[in-house]
Amino acid sequence: MKKVRILSLLLVLIMLMSFTLTACIKPDTGNDDDEKNPGGDNSTPAVFDLPYAEGTVLRMATGYNSTKTGLSFHADIFPAGQSSITLSNGETYNVGDLKPTWVEVENVLKIEFEDKYTGTSASDQWKYWQERLDEVDMVSGTASQLTENGVAGKLVDISKYLDHMPNFKAYLEANPIVRLSITGDTSNGAIYFSPYFDGVNDIERMPLMRTDWVEKLLNGEGDFTASASNNLAAASYTPYMPISGTVTVDVVKADGSGVEQVTKNYAAAGNIVKVMNDALAAGTVTGVDAVNMLRDYIDTAYNGYYGTNRADLFIGQNAAWDADELVALLRCVVANPQTLNGTDTVQGLFSREDDNNQRKVDMFRFAGTLFGVRGLESRQDYLYIGSDGLLHDARQEEATYVAIERMNAMAKEGLISTAYVKNETGKTDSYLSNDNGFMHYDYNQTQTVYNETKLQEGEKYMAVLVPVARWNDGTGETFMRFTESWRSVKTDGWGISVAGVAGNDDKLHAALAIIDYAYSAEGMILMSYGPDEFIKKDANGNYVTFNFNGTQMPVIADSTYEELWTLASGNYTNYARMYLGSTLSFAKSQAFEYQCTHAVGKEGAGKISTAIGLGVIKHPELAITENPWWTSVPTVLPNTADETAKINELADLTSSGKFSQSKGKTNLLVDLIRLGYEGSNVGASASEVASKVAGKVSDGGMGGETYLAYKNDAWDRLVEYYENLNK
């Protein structure tokens, strides 16, 4: 087990949920009963003490990625022919009206909003306003854009006001990596944006499977039989796990009560991929043959541990699957569509939208989890911290491309959807509604909601535990489960425009008040749940609460739950952003989302949560750890303006270059999965591509070594700054 050493005195969450804001204009909550606030202890509330005039107007160029998800209602939010909507709170809203959350912020803080949001991504929002910052007071942008322009003097340094922002300050003191992630200048500790969290310190993405299909193929007595099946494609994928000997791994007991060990006995069973490949080399292998090979392998390799419920290797609380076993299962799935959906084709792995680069990148993120590669699901670019304490860039490492080679081999065998490979339309909802897709890697709540809307009785799409893989934290290779998909500061945020608030302390202080309020107990609930009318109350008008990760959090009103299904098909995030105006920034609690998760989603998430709690699934830490490999990389690093300018000259490595994760852009890793080295035209081997990325631009490379040197300079300064800060 790793040892964690926190450099700062990690304050216990110091009753964070008991803080409420009292500005110089005291928030008018209409309630003086502290019992209403979860965690309330009747202590003296924290005080924001910078004055501003009542009715101060703030021009807000802020929102989340589209016209539908801004502060106010846009025309495209309403059904065709309508220009208004009545929500479950009984209020009717017209085009241009502020959404309920922002009406409440106006009421509490006694300020007014002028919505200037153009309805684009954070990156494009910043680009639109960057030459017109005198026209806005708060503006969205990516964390890197806001930091870069803060260093250039265009955004307010929020750190200068932290002593007046007790709620925000307490949050940063309790979460060291958050503080590191938003420090934009180590010479003065400057902070140029308010961070956004889609949950924090919890798993983010996870594998999801049609678990009923796994059971249909693998469970039961005797041999698997079927009247028809397809033949397996020629083998392209080769073993990743050992082909001989044994490997012992920790698993959660089937009942979730503790941890036990199971052994993968390759000496007895062989490696299932090699077994199948050898059979393919000798002749035809049918889908029925493949299933029986996999059944026999599970029985022998695990010495009967799973009994006749062999599917539990993949979908059980005591799951122990690895990449090779998954490939064997995918071969069985795509070769047995007649059994699974009654047709002659079925797709194996897919992405949420197979023609959308923003979603296609989830495939290489999954590759990192499958094959033990850090940096493919990083909080910043493709960076991770090595055991040597230095930043490393996955794009410059041969291991990354070896993992991608394996994904391309899966594509060649037809185990990745045809639409993904050809960049054609293919979406989760259609894969599930058409009974034509097996598995992808994504968010639990938004994807398992399809159990309600797209699947039939007896069908089940559920999150499963992450796989066993070879990982090396610098102390030696070990077989374990590790996820890099760990929630921390997201890559978007809101900044305060220097030009916008120049000479106007009322505007400046009001903007700071919004940020501080958002990190109070009251504000965090509002920014996740919306106003009180959407939350369940008891007979005394107090919140009805439930235990969520050790904290009492509000239960949503029954009418809210009904409405989110009517308006957003059960997708909490869409409902909150589009109709309530919450979850647009700041700290989004997963407590609301959890309540809206389908029962199947809760089942899978519960198994994963148990595995995390018992230490069977490991993850990065939001703290400075004794072995730096376990430290989550900050979302932003404090590069100087000159360093940033030089990094931006490395066009292939920028956010719009060859490794973009944005819609409408391209990504080399995605293309390598789809097309291989020949189709992507960047090199003929893993080492060649890694060298080209690292090489100097003047020599035909992409400048990776130069990029990494500047990033490490900033990281070194950040660590030194933080160590000095906590002496």
Secondary structure, 3 states (H helix, E strand, C coil): CCCCCCCCCCCCCCCHHHCCCECCCCCCCCCCCHHHCCCCCCCCCCECCCCCCCCEEEEEECECCCHHHECECCHHHCCCCCCEEECCCCCEEECCCECHHHHHHHHHHCEEEEECCCCCCHHHHHHHHCCCHHHCCEEEEEHHHHHHHHHCCCECCHHHHHHHCHHHHHHHHHCHHHHHHHEEECCCCEECCEECEECCCCECEEEEEEHHHHHHHHCCCCCCCCCCCCECCCCCCCCCCCCCCEEEEEEECCCCCCEEEEEEEHHHHCCHHHHHHHHHHHCCCEHHHHHHHHHHHHHHHCCCCCCCCCCHHHHCCCCCCEHHHHHHHHHHHHCCHHHHCCCCCCEEECCCECCCHHHHCHHHHHHHHHHCCCCCCCCCCCEEECCCCCEEEHHHCHHHHHHHHHHHHHHHCCCECHHHHHCCCCEHHHHHHCCCEEEEEEEHHHHHCHHHHCCCCCCCEEECCCCEEEEECCCCEEEEEECCCECCCCCEEEEEEHHHHCCCHHHHHHHHHHHHHHCCHHHHHHHHHCCHHHECECCCCCECEEEECCEEEECECHHHHHHHHHHHCCCHHHHHHHHHCCCCCCEECHHHHHHCCCHHHHHHHHHHHHHHHCCCEECCECCCCCCHHHECCCCCCCCCHHHHHHHHCCHHHCCCCCECCCCCCCEHHHHHHHHHHHHHCCCCCHHHHHHHHHCCHHHCCCCHHHHHHHHHHHHHHHHHHHHHHCC
